[in-house]
Amino acid sequence: MLKEFRDFAMRGNVVDLAVAVVIGTAFTAIVTSLVDDIIMPLVGVIIGGVNFSSLAITVGNASITYGNFIQAIINFLIIAFVLFLIVRSINQMQARLAKAEAEEPLPPPELSTEEQLLTEIRDLLKEK
């Protein structure tokens, strides 16, 4: 059972997924900082100094902080847009590579010894 687990954990897909999760977590921290520290203060200034994190409704003893929800939606939209741009760029690069490979002329095939001799004979006959 331990060997099976090791084989499973060392498969390429599992390791790739683990790396993607770690990078995604780091990317989320960057995007959160971008939204919290740069974008939201600018949006607040544009719409009259509203701080989204302070937006809340009090119902009885409960405080519904819908400003945090708005913040989460903006974070999601920014992350989705950046990922869209990355995937789009990768697709464009792959299309360019495929096009470049298709345009490259194939080298002429190697002639066998018989074909070389026949070609030489043909060329000699043309010269006469």
C-alpha positions in Angstrom: 0.0 0.0 0.0 2.9 2.4 0.8 4.4 1.6 -2.6 1.1 2.3 -4.3 0.8 5.7 -2.6 4.4 6.6 -3.5 3.7 5.7 -7.2 0.5 7.8 -7.1 2.2 10.8 -5.4 5.1 10.8 -7.8 3.0 10.7 -11.0 3.6 13.8 -13.1 0.0 15.0 -12.9 0.0 15.0 -9.1 3.3 16.9 -8.9 2.1 19.4 -11.6 -1.1 19.9 -9.7 0.8 20.6 -6.4 3.0 23.1 -8.1 -0.1 24.8 -9.7 -1.8 25.1 -6.3 1.3 26.7 -4.7 1.7 29.1 -7.6 -2.0 29.9 -7.5 -1.9 30.6 -3.8 1.0 33.0 -4.3 -0.7 34.6 -7.3 -3.9 35.1 -5.2 -1.9 37.0 -2.6 -0.5 39.3 -5.3 -3.9 39.9 -6.8 -5.4 40.5 -3.4 -2.8 43.1 -2.6 -3.3 44.7 -6.0 -7.0 45.0 -5.4 -6.8 46.0 -1.7 -3.9 48.4 -2.0 -4.2 49.9 -5.5 -7.5 49.3 -7.3 -10.0 49.7 -4.5 -8.6 53.0 -3.2 -8.8 54.4 -6.7 -12.4 53.1 -7.1 -13.2 54.6 -3.8 -11.9 58.0 -4.9 -13.7 57.8 -8.2 -17.1 57.0 -6.5 -16.7 59.6 -3.7 -14.5 58.0 -1.1 -16.5 54.9 -0.4 -14.5 52.2 1.3 -16.0 48.9 0.2 -14.7 47.0 3.3 -16.7 49.2 5.6 -20.0 48.7 3.7 -22.3 46.7 6.0 -25.9 46.3 7.0 -26.8 45.5 10.6 -29.8 43.2 11.1 -30.5 42.7 14.8 -27.1 41.6 16.3 -25.7 40.4 12.9 -23.6 42.6 10.7 -23.7 41.7 7.0 -20.5 43.0 5.4 -21.5 43.1 1.8 -18.5 45.3 1.0 -16.2 42.3 1.6 -18.4 40.3 -0.9 -18.0 43.1 -3.5 -14.2 42.9 -2.8 -14.2 39.2 -3.4 -16.1 39.6 -6.7 -13.6 42.1 -7.9 -10.7 39.8 -6.9 -12.3 37.0 -8.8 -12.9 39.1 -11.9 -9.3 40.3 -11.9 -7.9 36.8 -11.4 -10.1 35.4 -14.1 -9.1 38.2 -16.6 -5.4 37.7 -15.9 -5.7 33.9 -16.4 -7.7 34.5 -19.6 -4.9 36.7 -20.9 -2.3 34.1 -20.0 -4.2 31.2 -21.7 -4.9 33.4 -24.7 -1.2 34.3 -25.0 -0.1 30.7 -24.7 -2.7 29.7 -27.4 -1.4 32.4 -29.7 2.2 31.3 -29.3 1.3 27.7 -30.0 -0.6 28.7 -33.1 2.4 30.7 -34.3 4.7 27.8 -33.6 2.4 25.4 -35.5 2.2 27.8 -38.4 6.0 28.2 -38.5 6.5 24.5 -38.5 4.0 24.0 -41.3 5.8 26.6 -43.4 9.3 25.2 -43.1 10.1 23.3 -46.3 11.1 19.7 -45.9 14.6 18.9 -46.9 14.8 16.8 -50.1 14.9 13.1 -49.4 18.3 11.3 -49.6 18.8 9.6 -52.9 19.9 6.0 -52.9 23.1 5.0 -54.7 21.0 3.8 -57.7 19.1 7.0 -57.9 22.3 9.0 -57.7 23.8 7.0 -60.6 20.7 7.4 -62.7 20.6 11.1 -62.0 24.2 11.4 -63.1 23.5 9.4 -66.3 20.5 11.6 -67.0 22.5 14.8 -66.6 25.3 13.4 -68.9 22.8 12.5 -71.5 21.3 16.0 -71.4 24.7 17.6 -71.9 25.2 15.7 -75.2 
